[in-house]
Amino acid sequence: MKNPENPITVTRMELANRMFFRLYQCANMLHKTGTRAVEDLGLTTQQWAVLGALSRPEASGGMSVGDLARYLMVSRQNLSGLISRMERNGHLHGAQDGRDKRSRLITMTESGKAVWNSQAVPRIHEYYEKALADFSVGDMTHSLHYLLKLLENMKRLDDENPNGDEEEAA
């Protein structure tokens, strides 16, 4: 950091602190209120993210654990435990990847697809409507733009330290 006494630098750091703290609070509230929206379906926000990732057309043939971890930006270790629980609950199936025998291919079961499509998605859409109340399409577009910009910068930081801490939450 350049001259920390510079008023512009001080203001910038104060704003950055407030911004990252609000982002932290939003993530915590997403876990709390998002899980509440789907908990009676036996899901958490983490499971919602896994099912959402696997429901995309490009994942119709399944995803390896590594690809899923990279897509969700979580550690393979934490994701493996989550996948195991979801397999026990009947939402996911893991099988040896025919293209890479060292890798497991994760797919949604018919039961997982039914829960996702007929129960979870309507609840999630209702949650989105409530959480984004008073947001215009423009507000959402601008928010998404800035979140993507921030995410790209954070990915760049992560790439600079590829052997860093692998303890992200899944």
C-alpha positions in Angstrom: 0.0 0.0 0.0 1.3 3.4 -0.8 1.2 6.3 1.6 -1.3 5.2 4.3 -1.7 8.8 5.5 -3.0 9.9 2.1 -6.7 10.9 2.6 -7.7 9.1 -0.6 -5.9 5.9 0.5 -7.5 6.1 4.0 -11.0 6.7 2.4 -10.4 3.8 0.0 -9.4 1.4 2.7 -12.4 2.4 4.9 -14.7 1.8 2.0 -13.0 -1.5 1.2 -13.4 -2.6 4.8 -17.1 -1.7 4.8 -17.6 -3.4 1.4 -15.9 -6.7 2.4 -17.7 -6.7 5.8 -21.1 -6.3 4.1 -20.1 -9.1 1.6 -19.2 -11.3 4.6 -22.6 -10.5 6.2 -24.5 -11.2 3.0 -22.7 -14.6 2.6 -23.7 -15.5 6.2 -27.3 -14.3 5.7 -27.5 -16.3 2.4 -26.5 -19.4 4.3 -28.9 -18.7 7.1 -32.0 -17.5 5.2 -31.3 -19.6 2.1 -31.1 -22.8 4.1 -34.3 -21.9 5.9 -36.0 -21.6 2.5 -35.1 -25.2 1.6 -34.4 -27.0 4.9 -37.7 -28.9 5.0 -36.7 -30.5 1.7 -33.6 -31.7 3.6 -31.3 -29.3 1.8 -28.8 -26.6 2.7 -27.4 -23.8 0.6 -24.3 -25.8 -0.1 -26.5 -28.7 -1.3 -28.6 -26.2 -3.3 -25.4 -25.0 -5.0 -24.3 -28.6 -5.9 -27.7 -29.5 -7.3 -27.8 -26.2 -9.2 -24.4 -26.8 -10.7 -25.4 -30.4 -11.8 -28.7 -29.2 -13.2 -27.1 -27.1 -15.9 -27.4 -28.4 -19.4 -23.6 -28.5 -19.8 -23.4 -30.9 -16.7 -26.1 -33.3 -18.0 -23.5 -36.1 -18.2 -22.3 -35.4 -14.7 -19.2 -33.7 -13.4 -16.0 -34.9 -11.8 -15.5 -34.0 -8.2 -12.5 -31.8 -9.2 -14.5 -30.0 -11.9 -17.4 -29.5 -9.5 -15.0 -28.2 -6.8 -13.5 -25.7 -9.3 -16.9 -24.6 -10.5 -18.2 -24.0 -6.9 -14.8 -22.6 -5.8 -14.6 -24.9 -2.8 -12.0 -27.5 -1.7 -12.3 -31.1 -2.9 -12.0 -32.3 0.7 -15.1 -30.3 1.9 -17.0 -31.1 -1.3 -16.3 -34.8 -0.9 -18.0 -34.9 2.5 -21.0 -33.0 1.1 -21.3 -35.3 -1.9 -21.2 -38.3 0.4 -24.1 -37.0 2.5 -26.0 -36.2 -0.6 -25.4 -39.7 -2.0 -26.7 -41.2 1.3 -29.8 -38.9 1.0 -30.4 -40.3 -2.5 -29.9 -37.0 -4.4 -26.6 -37.8 -6.1 -24.8 -40.8 -7.5 -21.0 -41.1 -7.9 -19.4 -43.6 -10.3 -16.0 -44.1 -11.9 -15.6 -41.8 -14.8 -15.3 -43.9 -18.0 -12.9 -41.4 -19.5 -10.6 -41.2 -16.4 -10.6 -44.2 -14.1 -9.0 -42.1 -11.3 -11.9 -39.7 -11.2 -15.5 -40.1 -9.9 -18.3 -38.7 -12.1 -21.1 -37.1 -10.0 -24.7 -37.0 -11.4 -28.1 -36.3 -9.9 -30.3 -39.3 -9.3 -33.9 -39.3 -10.5 -34.9 -38.5 -7.0 -32.4 -35.6 -6.8 -33.8 -34.3 -10.1 -37.4 -34.5 -8.9 -36.5 -32.7 -5.6 -34.6 -30.1 -7.5 -37.0 -29.4 -10.3 -40.4 -29.7 -8.6 -39.6 -28.6 -5.0 -36.4 -26.7 -4.6 -36.4 -24.5 -7.7 -39.8 -22.9 -6.9 -38.7 -22.3 -3.3 -35.4 -20.8 -4.5 -37.2 -18.5 -7.0 -39.5 -17.3 -4.2 -36.4 -16.7 -2.0 -34.8 -14.7 -4.8 -38.0 -12.6 -5.1 -38.0 -11.8 -1.4 -34.2 -11.2 -1.1 -34.2 -9.0 -4.2 -37.3 -7.0 -3.3 -36.9 -3.4 -4.5 -34.1 -4.3 -6.9 -34.7 -3.3 -10.5 -33.4 -5.3 -13.4 -30.8 -2.5 -13.7 -29.8 -2.9 -10.0 -29.4 -6.6 -10.4 -27.3 -6.1 -13.6 -25.0 -3.6 -12.0 -24.7 -5.7 -8.8 -23.8 -8.8 -10.9 -21.3 -6.8 -12.9 -19.4 -5.6 -9.8 -19.6 -9.0 -8.1 -18.1 -10.6 -11.2 -15.4 -7.9 -11.3 -14.5 -8.6 -7.7 -14.6 -12.4 -8.2 -12.1 -12.1 -11.1 -9.7 -10.0 -9.0 -10.0 -12.6 -6.1 -9.4 -15.5 -8.6 -6.3 -13.7 -9.7 -5.1 -13.4 -6.1 -5.9 -17.2 -5.7 -3.9 -18.0 -8.8 -0.9 -16.1 -7.4 -0.9 -18.5 -4.5 -2.0 -21.8 -5.9 -0.8 -23.9 -3.0 -2.5 -21.7 -0.5 -5.0 -22.7 2.2 -7.5 -25.4 1.0 -10.0 -24.8 3.8 -12.8 -23.1 1.9 -16.3 -23.9 3.1 -18.4 -26.2 1.1 
